[in-house]
């Protein structure tokens, strides 16, 4: 009977580090997913502020939310990227993902003038078709 208890204790001790590593990995991955979700919301808000109030207000909001903000102007659109560093605490996972892990979210937005021109073109085409 004593041998079986000793064997179970040794098996538990051998499995314990793996079990703890899996649990901490779950916390780290959950934290990354939650941060990614929050950054997606922040990106939506920043893009709305950028389109309606301008770049300076969007930068102020990004500073308040503690994210890095980057704009890239294309021909007819802006590519807005927010990024944030996330520390990984799990040994081994930080080697795989890198520490700190950088989370980025990107969105392409079109300024209002371009949207209005496209809408006017569509409306004028529809009225021409209706008149015929």
Backbone as JSON Lines, residues from 0, in Angstrom:
{"i":0,"aa":"X","n":[0.81,-1.18,0.0],"ca":[0.0,0.0,0.0],"c":[0.87,1.26,0.0]}
{"i":1,"aa":"X","n":[1.96,1.23,0.79],"ca":[2.84,2.38,0.85],"c":[3.5,2.64,-0.5]}
{"i":2,"aa":"X","n":[3.83,1.57,-1.23],"ca":[4.49,1.74,-2.53],"c":[3.57,2.45,-3.51]}
{"i":3,"aa":"X","n":[2.28,2.16,-3.48],"ca":[1.35,2.79,-4.4],"c":[1.2,4.27,-4.09]}
{"i":4,"aa":"X","n":[1.16,4.63,-2.81],"ca":[1.07,6.05,-2.45],"c":[2.32,6.8,-2.88]}
{"i":5,"aa":"X","n":[3.47,6.2,-2.69],"ca":[4.73,6.81,-3.11],"c":[4.8,6.96,-4.61]}
{"i":6,"aa":"X","n":[4.31,5.96,-5.34],"ca":[4.31,6.01,-6.79],"c":[3.38,7.12,-7.28]}
{"i":7,"aa":"X","n":[2.21,7.26,-6.7],"ca":[1.27,8.31,-7.09],"c":[1.86,9.69,-6.82]}
{"i":8,"aa":"X","n":[2.56,9.83,-5.69],"ca":[3.18,11.11,-5.35],"c":[4.26,11.46,-6.37]}
{"i":9,"aa":"X","n":[5.06,10.52,-6.77],"ca":[6.12,10.77,-7.76],"c":[5.51,11.12,-9.11]}
{"i":10,"aa":"X","n":[4.47,10.42,-9.52],"ca":[3.8,10.74,-10.78],"c":[3.22,12.15,-10.75]}
{"i":11,"aa":"X","n":[2.62,12.53,-9.63],"ca":[2.06,13.88,-9.49],"c":[3.16,14.92,-9.57]}
{"i":12,"aa":"X","n":[4.28,14.68,-8.92],"ca":[5.4,15.62,-8.95],"c":[5.97,15.75,-10.36]}
{"i":13,"aa":"X","n":[5.98,14.66,-11.12],"ca":[6.46,14.72,-12.5],"c":[5.51,15.49,-13.42]}
{"i":14,"aa":"X","n":[4.22,15.38,-13.17],"ca":[3.21,16.02,-14.01],"c":[2.99,17.49,-13.62]}
{"i":15,"aa":"X","n":[3.24,17.84,-12.39],"ca":[2.95,19.19,-11.87],"c":[3.56,20.32,-12.7]}
{"i":16,"aa":"X","n":[4.83,20.31,-13.08],"ca":[5.38,21.42,-13.88],"c":[4.68,21.58,-15.23]}
{"i":17,"aa":"X","n":[4.36,20.46,-15.87],"ca":[3.65,20.53,-17.16],"c":[2.26,21.13,-16.96]}
{"i":18,"aa":"X","n":[1.58,20.71,-15.91],"ca":[0.25,21.22,-15.61],"c":[0.29,22.73,-15.33]}
{"i":19,"aa":"X","n":[1.26,23.17,-14.54],"ca":[1.4,24.59,-14.24],"c":[1.73,25.41,-15.49]}
{"i":20,"aa":"X","n":[2.54,24.84,-16.37],"ca":[2.89,25.53,-17.61],"c":[1.67,25.68,-18.51]}
{"i":21,"aa":"X","n":[0.85,24.65,-18.59],"ca":[-0.37,24.72,-19.4],"c":[-1.32,25.78,-18.84]}
{"i":22,"aa":"X","n":[-1.45,25.84,-17.52],"ca":[-2.34,26.82,-16.9],"c":[-1.85,28.24,-17.16]}
{"i":23,"aa":"X","n":[-0.55,28.49,-17.0],"ca":[-0.04,29.84,-17.25],"c":[-0.11,30.21,-18.73]}
{"i":24,"aa":"X","n":[0.06,29.23,-19.61],"ca":[-0.13,29.48,-21.05],"c":[-1.56,29.93,-21.34]}
{"i":25,"aa":"X","n":[-2.51,29.28,-20.69],"ca":[-3.92,29.66,-20.88],"c":[-4.15,31.11,-20.45]}
{"i":26,"aa":"X","n":[-3.55,31.51,-19.33],"ca":[-3.7,32.9,-18.87],"c":[-3.05,33.87,-19.85]}
{"i":27,"aa":"X","n":[-1.85,33.55,-20.33],"ca":[-1.17,34.43,-21.28],"c":[-1.94,34.56,-22.59]}
{"i":28,"aa":"X","n":[-2.41,33.45,-23.13],"ca":[-3.15,33.49,-24.39],"c":[-4.48,34.22,-24.2]}
{"i":29,"aa":"X","n":[-5.14,34.0,-23.08],"ca":[-6.36,34.74,-22.78],"c":[-6.11,36.24,-22.68]}
{"i":30,"aa":"X","n":[-5.01,36.62,-22.08],"ca":[-4.64,38.02,-21.97],"c":[-4.37,38.64,-23.34]}
{"i":31,"aa":"X","n":[-3.69,37.88,-24.2],"ca":[-3.42,38.36,-25.56],"c":[-4.72,38.55,-26.32]}
{"i":32,"aa":"X","n":[-5.62,37.59,-26.24],"ca":[-6.9,37.69,-26.96],"c":[-7.74,38.86,-26.45]}
{"i":33,"aa":"X","n":[-7.74,39.07,-25.14],"ca":[-8.49,40.19,-24.56],"c":[-7.89,41.53,-25.02]}
{"i":34,"aa":"X","n":[-6.56,41.62,-25.01],"ca":[-5.91,42.85,-25.46],"c":[-6.19,43.11,-26.93]}
{"i":35,"aa":"X","n":[-6.19,42.05,-27.74],"ca":[-6.51,42.18,-29.17],"c":[-7.94,42.68,-29.37]}
{"i":36,"aa":"X","n":[-8.87,42.17,-28.59],"ca":[-10.26,42.62,-28.65],"c":[-10.37,44.1,-28.28]}
{"i":37,"aa":"X","n":[-9.71,44.49,-27.18],"ca":[-9.74,45.89,-26.76],"c":[-9.09,46.8,-27.79]}
{"i":38,"aa":"X","n":[-8.02,46.33,-28.43],"ca":[-7.35,47.14,-29.44],"c":[-8.21,47.3,-30.68]}
{"i":39,"aa":"X","n":[-8.99,46.29,-31.01],"ca":[-9.91,46.4,-32.13],"c":[-10.95,47.48,-31.86]}
{"i":40,"aa":"X","n":[-11.46,47.53,-30.64],"ca":[-12.39,48.59,-30.26],"c":[-11.71,49.95,-30.31]}
{"i":41,"aa":"X","n":[-10.48,50.02,-29.82],"ca":[-9.72,51.27,-29.85],"c":[-9.49,51.72,-31.29]}
{"i":42,"aa":"X","n":[-9.18,50.78,-32.18],"ca":[-8.96,51.11,-33.58],"c":[-10.23,51.68,-34.21]}
{"i":43,"aa":"X","n":[-11.38,51.09,-33.92],"ca":[-12.64,51.62,-34.44],"c":[-12.86,53.06,-33.96]}
{"i":44,"aa":"X","n":[-12.61,53.3,-32.69],"ca":[-12.8,54.63,-32.12],"c":[-11.8,55.62,-32.72]}
{"i":45,"aa":"X","n":[-10.54,55.21,-32.84],"ca":[-9.51,56.09,-33.4],"c":[-9.84,56.44,-34.85]}
{"i":46,"aa":"X","n":[-10.29,55.48,-35.63],"ca":[-10.62,55.77,-37.03],"c":[-11.81,56.72,-37.13]}
{"i":47,"aa":"X","n":[-12.81,56.57,-36.26],"ca":[-13.93,57.51,-36.24],"c":[-13.47,58.91,-35.88]}
{"i":48,"aa":"X","n":[-12.65,59.01,-34.84],"ca":[-12.12,60.32,-34.43],"c":[-11.27,60.91,-35.54]}
{"i":49,"aa":"X","n":[-10.45,60.09,-36.19],"ca":[-9.6,60.57,-37.27],"c":[-10.44,61.14,-38.41]}
{"i":50,"aa":"X","n":[-11.49,60.45,-38.79],"ca":[-12.32,60.92,-39.9],"c":[-13.14,62.16,-39.54]}
{"i":51,"aa":"X","n":[-13.61,62.23,-38.3],"ca":[-14.51,63.33,-37.91],"c":[-13.81,64.53,-37.3]}
{"i":52,"aa":"X","n":[-12.74,64.3,-36.52],"ca":[-12.13,65.39,-35.78],"c":[-10.69,65.67,-36.16]}
{"i":53,"aa":"X","n":[-10.04,64.76,-36.85],"ca":[-8.69,65.02,-37.32],"c":[-7.63,64.17,-36.63]}
{"i":54,"aa":"X","n":[-6.43,64.31,-37.15],"ca":[-5.31,63.48,-36.72],"c":[-4.87,63.8,-35.29]}
{"i":55,"aa":"X","n":[-4.88,65.08,-34.92],"ca":[-4.42,65.46,-33.58],"c":[-5.28,64.86,-32.48]}
{"i":56,"aa":"X","n":[-6.59,64.89,-32.65],"ca":[-7.5,64.3,-31.66],"c":[-7.33,62.78,-31.59]}
{"i":57,"aa":"X","n":[-7.11,62.16,-32.75],"ca":[-6.89,60.71,-32.78],"c":[-5.6,60.36,-32.04]}
{"i":58,"aa":"X","n":[-4.56,61.17,-32.22],"ca":[-3.3,60.94,-31.5],"c":[-3.5,61.08,-29.99]}
{"i":59,"aa":"X","n":[-4.27,62.09,-29.58],"ca":[-4.54,62.28,-28.15],"c":[-5.28,61.08,-27.56]}
{"i":60,"aa":"X","n":[-6.25,60.56,-28.29],"ca":[-6.99,59.39,-27.81],"c":[-6.08,58.17,-27.71]}
{"i":61,"aa":"X","n":[-5.19,58.0,-28.68],"ca":[-4.25,56.86,-28.66],"c":[-3.31,56.95,-27.47]}
{"i":62,"aa":"X","n":[-2.87,58.15,-27.15],"ca":[-2.01,58.33,-25.98],"c":[-2.77,57.98,-24.71]}
{"i":63,"aa":"X","n":[-4.02,58.41,-24.64],"ca":[-4.85,58.09,-23.47],"c":[-5.05,56.59,-23.31]}
{"i":64,"aa":"X","n":[-5.2,55.88,-24.42],"ca":[-5.41,54.42,-24.4],"c":[-4.11,53.63,-24.33]}
{"i":65,"aa":"X","n":[-2.97,54.32,-24.34],"ca":[-1.64,53.72,-24.24],"c":[-1.35,52.74,-25.38]}
{"i":66,"aa":"X","n":[-1.66,53.18,-26.6],"ca":[-1.32,52.39,-27.78],"c":[-0.49,53.25,-28.72]}
{"i":67,"aa":"X","n":[0.29,52.59,-29.55],"ca":[1.09,53.28,-30.56],"c":[0.25,53.39,-31.82]}
{"i":68,"aa":"X","n":[0.22,54.57,-32.41],"ca":[-0.64,54.84,-33.56],"c":[0.23,55.19,-34.76]}
{"i":69,"aa":"X","n":[-0.12,54.61,-35.93],"ca":[0.64,54.87,-37.14],"c":[-0.34,55.06,-38.29]}
{"i":70,"aa":"X","n":[-0.09,56.1,-39.1],"ca":[-0.91,56.37,-40.29],"c":[-0.07,56.16,-41.53]}
{"i":71,"aa":"X","n":[-0.71,55.66,-42.57],"ca":[-0.05,55.58,-43.87],"c":[-1.07,56.02,-44.91]}
{"i":72,"aa":"X","n":[-0.75,57.08,-45.64],"ca":[-1.68,57.59,-46.65],"c":[-1.44,56.86,-47.96]}
{"i":73,"aa":"X","n":[-2.5,56.3,-48.49],"ca":[-2.48,55.69,-49.81],"c":[-3.13,56.66,-50.78]}
{"i":74,"aa":"X","n":[-3.41,56.24,-52.0],"ca":[-4.0,57.15,-52.99],"c":[-5.32,57.74,-52.51]}
{"i":75,"aa":"X","n":[-6.26,56.89,-52.15],"ca":[-7.59,57.37,-51.77],"c":[-7.95,57.04,-50.33]}
{"i":76,"aa":"X","n":[-7.04,56.46,-49.59],"ca":[-7.41,56.0,-48.26],"c":[-6.25,56.19,-47.29]}
{"i":77,"aa":"X","n":[-6.56,55.95,-46.02],"ca":[-5.55,55.94,-44.97],"c":[-5.54,54.55,-44.35]}
{"i":78,"aa":"X","n":[-4.35,54.06,-44.09],"ca":[-4.2,52.81,-43.36],"c":[-3.8,53.18,-41.94]}
{"i":79,"aa":"X","n":[-4.67,52.88,-40.98],"ca":[-4.43,53.23,-39.59],"c":[-4.08,51.95,-38.84]}
{"i":80,"aa":"X","n":[-2.97,51.99,-38.12],"ca":[-2.5,50.83,-37.36],"c":[-2.29,51.22,-35.91]}
{"i":81,"aa":"X","n":[-2.84,50.43,-35.01],"ca":[-2.56,50.6,-33.58],"c":[-1.8,49.35,-33.12]}
{"i":82,"aa":"X","n":[-0.83,49.56,-32.24],"ca":[-0.05,48.43,-31.74],"c":[0.23,48.64,-30.26]}
{"i":83,"aa":"X","n":[0.45,47.52,-29.59],"ca":[0.72,47.53,-28.16],"c":[1.59,46.33,-27.82]}
{"i":84,"aa":"X","n":[2.48,46.51,-26.84],"ca":[3.32,45.41,-26.4],"c":[2.65,44.68,-25.25]}
{"i":85,"aa":"X","n":[2.7,43.35,-25.31],"ca":[2.12,42.51,-24.27],"c":[3.21,41.6,-23.72]}
{"i":86,"aa":"X","n":[3.45,41.68,-22.42],"ca":[4.46,40.83,-21.8],"c":[3.94,39.41,-21.63]}
{"i":87,"aa":"X","n":[4.79,38.44,-21.92],"ca":[4.47,37.02,-21.78],"c":[5.21,36.5,-20.56]}
{"i":88,"aa":"X","n":[4.49,35.86,-19.64],"ca":[5.12,35.39,-18.4],"c":[5.45,33.9,-18.41]}
{"i":89,"aa":"X","n":[4.84,33.15,-19.31],"ca":[5.06,31.7,-19.33],"c":[6.43,31.35,-19.89]}
{"i":90,"aa":"X","n":[7.23,30.62,-19.13],"ca":[8.52,30.17,-19.67],"c":[8.28,29.24,-20.86]}
{"i":91,"aa":"X","n":[9.0,29.45,-21.92],"ca":[8.82,28.63,-23.12],"c":[7.92,29.33,-24.12]}
{"i":92,"aa":"X","n":[6.77,29.82,-23.67],"ca":[5.87,30.54,-24.57],"c":[6.48,31.87,-24.98]}
{"i":93,"aa":"X","n":[7.22,32.49,-24.06],"ca":[7.87,33.75,-24.41],"c":[8.98,33.54,-25.45]}
{"i":94,"aa":"X","n":[9.53,32.34,-25.51],"ca":[10.52,32.03,-26.55],"c":[9.83,31.83,-27.9]}
{"i":95,"aa":"X","n":[8.64,31.26,-27.89],"ca":[7.91,31.0,-29.13],"c":[7.32,32.29,-29.7]}
{"i":96,"aa":"X","n":[6.63,33.06,-28.86],"ca":[5.96,34.28,-29.32],"c":[6.84,35.51,-29.3]}
{"i":97,"aa":"X","n":[7.9,35.47,-28.51],"ca":[8.74,36.64,-28.34],"c":[8.24,37.44,-27.14]}
{"i":98,"aa":"X","n":[9.16,38.04,-26.44],"ca":[8.76,38.83,-25.27],"c":[9.42,40.19,-25.37]}
{"i":99,"aa":"X","n":[8.7,41.26,-25.47],"ca":[7.25,41.35,-25.43],"c":[6.62,40.98,-26.79]}
{"i":100,"aa":"X","n":[5.42,40.48,-26.72],"ca":[4.65,40.13,-27.92],"c":[3.95,41.4,-28.4]}
{"i":101,"aa":"X","n":[4.11,41.74,-29.67],"ca":[3.52,42.97,-30.2],"c":[2.21,42.63,-30.9]}
{"i":102,"aa":"X","n":[1.14,43.25,-30.44],"ca":[-0.19,43.04,-31.01],"c":[-0.5,44.23,-31.91]}
{"i":103,"aa":"X","n":[-0.88,43.96,-33.16],"ca":[-1.21,45.03,-34.11],"c":[-2.59,44.8,-34.7]}
{"i":104,"aa":"X","n":[-3.3,45.89,-34.87],"ca":[-4.59,45.89,-35.55],"c":[-4.53,46.97,-36.62]}
{"i":105,"aa":"X","n":[-4.99,46.68,-37.84],"ca":[-4.93,47.63,-38.95],"c":[-6.31,47.77,-39.57]}
{"i":106,"aa":"X","n":[-6.6,49.0,-39.99],"ca":[-7.88,49.28,-40.64],"c":[-7.64,50.29,-41.75]}
{"i":107,"aa":"X","n":[-8.32,50.11,-42.87],"ca":[-8.23,51.06,-43.97],"c":[-9.51,51.89,-43.96]}
{"i":108,"aa":"X","n":[-9.33,53.22,-43.93],"ca":[-10.48,54.12,-43.91],"c":[-10.4,55.07,-45.1]}
{"i":109,"aa":"X","n":[-11.56,55.48,-45.56],"ca":[-11.66,56.42,-46.66],"c":[-12.19,57.73,-46.12]}
{"i":110,"aa":"X","n":[-11.53,58.84,-46.44],"ca":[-12.03,60.14,-45.97],"c":[-13.44,60.41,-46.49]}
{"i":111,"aa":"X","n":[-14.16,61.27,-45.8],"ca":[-15.56,61.55,-46.12],"c":[-15.75,62.09,-47.52]}
{"i":112,"aa":"X","n":[-14.83,62.92,-48.0],"ca":[-15.0,63.51,-49.32],"c":[-15.07,62.43,-50.4]}
{"i":113,"aa":"X","n":[-14.24,61.42,-50.27],"ca":[-14.23,60.33,-51.26],"c":[-15.53,59.55,-51.18]}
{"i":114,"aa":"X","n":[-15.99,59.28,-49.96],"ca":[-17.25,58.54,-49.8],"c":[-18.41,59.33,-50.42]}
{"i":115,"aa":"X","n":[-18.44,60.64,-50.18],"ca":[-19.52,61.47,-50.72],"c":[-19.48,61.5,-52.24]}
{"i":116,"aa":"X","n":[-18.28,61.58,-52.84],"ca":[-18.19,61.58,-54.29],"c":[-18.71,60.26,-54.86]}
{"i":117,"aa":"X","n":[-18.35,59.14,-54.24],"ca":[-18.81,57.83,-54.71],"c":[-20.33,57.73,-54.58]}
{"i":118,"aa":"X","n":[-20.87,58.22,-53.47],"ca":[-22.31,58.18,-53.26],"c":[-23.02,59.04,-54.29]}
{"i":119,"aa":"X","n":[-22.47,60.22,-54.6],"ca":[-23.07,61.09,-55.6],"c":[-23.04,60.44,-56.97]}
{"i":120,"aa":"X","n":[-21.93,59.76,-57.31],"ca":[-21.84,59.06,-58.59],"c":[-22.91,57.98,-58.69]}
{"i":121,"aa":"X","n":[-23.09,57.21,-57.63],"ca":[-24.09,56.14,-57.63],"c":[-25.48,56.73,-57.75]}
{"i":122,"aa":"X","n":[-25.76,57.8,-56.99],"ca":[-27.08,58.43,-57.04],"c":[-27.36,59.01,-58.42]}
{"i":123,"aa":"X","n":[-26.36,59.64,-59.05],"ca":[-26.59,60.21,-60.38],"c":[-26.83,59.11,-61.41]}
{"i":124,"aa":"X","n":[-26.14,57.97,-61.27],"ca":[-26.37,56.85,-62.18],"c":[-27.78,56.29,-62.0]}
{"i":125,"aa":"X","n":[-28.24,56.2,-60.74],"ca":[-29.58,55.69,-60.47],"c":[-30.65,56.62,-61.04]}
{"i":126,"aa":"X","n":[-30.46,57.93,-60.89],"ca":[-31.46,58.87,-61.43],"c":[-31.47,58.84,-62.95]}
{"i":127,"aa":"X","n":[-30.3,58.66,-63.56],"ca":[-30.25,58.55,-65.03],"c":[-31.01,57.31,-65.49]}
{"i":128,"aa":"X","n":[-30.83,56.2,-64.78],"ca":[-31.52,54.96,-65.13],"c":[-33.02,55.1,-64.93]}
{"i":129,"aa":"X","n":[-33.42,55.78,-63.87],"ca":[-34.84,55.97,-63.6],"c":[-35.5,56.9,-64.64]}
{"i":130,"aa":"X","n":[-34.77,57.9,-65.11],"ca":[-35.3,58.83,-66.1],"c":[-35.48,58.16,-67.46]}
{"i":131,"aa":"X","n":[-34.67,57.14,-67.74],"ca":[-34.79,56.45,-69.04],"c":[-35.92,55.53,-69.0]}
